[in-house]
Amino acid sequence: DPFLRAERMETLDDVMATAASCHVVIGSRFHVLIAGLKMRRPCVSISYGPKHDLLLEAAGIPKFCQSADEFSVDQLVSDVEQILADLPRYEHIVKTKVAEFERESGAIEAFVVRALRQAGRAS
């Protein structure tokens, strides 16, 4: 299927390259979501902790999170279809939010630190 990619990734460079080649990044690992956002891609999170939800909230796309404990394939498909149906809008939201954080700090690390701090308060 040309619309679905599942690849073995062993390095951060692998993750970044794969994220850059996708329209939507689906991830349960925090670093995969970070890579997707760094590459300005809308993401869908299968989260196992509050930091995932807070990260996508900070990126302006909080509705695309679902708990790994309550995972639904139907919801995942619906989320991806919703993003793809209005891809330019969601790309713009992510690009704008990530660019704001980069301007504030000069680096994507501030984006991550903010999400991690919020997750620490939510724990």
Phi and psi in degrees as a GROMACS rama.xvg file:
@    title "Ramachandran Plot"
@    xaxis  label "Phi"
@    yaxis  label "Psi"
@TYPE xy
-69.475  -11.5024  PRO-2
-96.0902  -4.71361  PHE-3
-129.918  129.573  LEU-4
-128.008  131.4  ARG-5
-133.823  110.27  ALA-6
-126.295  152.324  GLU-7
-77.9177  126.561  ARG-8
-124.236  124.764  MET-9
-108.466  -19.05  GLU-10
-129.144  163.62  THR-11
-62.0004  -35.2272  LEU-12
-60.7149  -38.7415  ASP-13
-61.39  -45.1603  ASP-14
-62.8348  -45.1094  VAL-15
-63.3249  -43.7891  MET-16
-63.8777  -41.4245  ALA-17
-67.3403  -44.3565  THR-18
-59.6315  -40.9172  ALA-19
-63.5065  -26.8883  ALA-20
-91.0882  1.47921  SER-21
-106.677  156.193  CYS-22
-84.7834  -37.025  HIS-23
-135.135  135.884  VAL-24
-105.6  128.394  VAL-25
-109.412  125.811  ILE-26
-148.228  146.696  GLY-27
-107.665  -17.2486  SER-28
-92.0314  134.895  ARG-29
-58.2154  -42.1822  PHE-30
-66.6768  -27.0519  HIS-31
-69.0131  -41.3595  VAL-32
-65.1687  -41.0619  LEU-33
-59.6334  -45.9751  ILE-34
-60.861  -44.2968  ALA-35
-59.5913  -45.445  GLY-36
-68.0716  -39.4519  LEU-37
-61.1245  -33.4844  LYS-38
-87.5129  8.36196  MET-39
65.824  36.1944  ARG-40
-105.964  137.347  ARG-41
-60.6032  144.84  PRO-42
-125.832  152.859  CYS-43
-119.351  126.246  VAL-44
-103.816  132.022  SER-45
-104.296  92.6482  ILE-46
-93.1478  146.707  SER-47
-121.829  17.3933  TYR-48
-171.319  164.328  GLY-49
-66.8133  -23.3507  PRO-50
-62.7639  -32.9651  LYS-51
-63.5317  -48.8833  HIS-52
-63.0484  -43.0344  ASP-53
-67.0889  -34.2148  LEU-54
-63.8023  -47.7734  LEU-55
-70.5452  -29.2995  LEU-56
-62.9944  -45.2401  GLU-57
-63.6744  -28.6308  ALA-58
-84.2369  -0.852906  ALA-59
84.9637  11.8029  GLY-60
-132.164  53.5886  ILE-61
-67.1111  -22.8717  PRO-62
-73.7986  -6.6478  LYS-63
-99.7396  41.3772  PHE-64
-123.162  138.359  CYS-65
-140.848  147.48  GLN-66
-69.7847  137.35  SER-67
-61.4657  -31.0771  ALA-68
-69.2527  -24.0382  ASP-69
-120.109  29.3453  GLU-70
-56.3996  135.281  PHE-71
-131.232  120.876  SER-72
-61.1852  -40.8687  VAL-73
-59.641  -41.9393  ASP-74
-66.8902  -40.3433  GLN-75
-59.9876  -47.8091  LEU-76
-61.5198  -42.8305  VAL-77
-61.5758  -43.495  SER-78
-61.6127  -46.3879  ASP-79
-64.4384  -44.1547  VAL-80
-60.8175  -38.8981  GLU-81
-64.5984  -43.6349  GLN-82
-63.7888  -47.8501  ILE-83
-64.4512  -31.2065  LEU-84
-68.1341  -22.2335  ALA-85
-138.505  45.3045  ASP-86
-55.2398  -46.2773  LEU-87
-57.6972  -37.6896  PRO-88
-64.5598  -47.5535  ARG-89
-70.4539  -34.7579  TYR-90
-62.545  -42.0677  GLU-91
-62.8693  -43.1148  HIS-92
-58.6858  -50.11  ILE-93
-64.3324  -47.7145  VAL-94
-57.5966  -43.5355  LYS-95
-64.8144  -47.4603  THR-96
-65.0375  -45.8039  LYS-97
-64.8356  -40.9808  VAL-98
-62.724  -37.09  ALA-99
-59.153  -46.5617  GLU-100
-65.8054  -38.5049  PHE-101
-66.2878  -39.1492  GLU-102
-65.1496  -41.1122  ARG-103
-62.1435  -37.7882  GLU-104
-119.253  -18.6988  SER-105
86.0664  1.46481  GLY-106
-157.836  153.797  ALA-107
-65.9707  -20.2003  ILE-108
-57.555  -34.9449  GLU-109
-62.8691  -35.6185  ALA-110
-61.4167  -45.5367  PHE-111
-68.1561  -46.7058  VAL-112
-59.1058  -43.3152  VAL-113
-61.1484  -45.5705  ARG-114
-64.032  -40.479  ALA-115
-67.1404  -39.1355  LEU-116
-63.2143  -43.5341  ARG-117
-63.3886  -39.3877  GLN-118
-64.2479  -37.6955  ALA-119
-63.5985  -35.8582  GLY-120
-73.8689  -27.1785  ARG-121
-83.4449  -18.0487  ALA-122
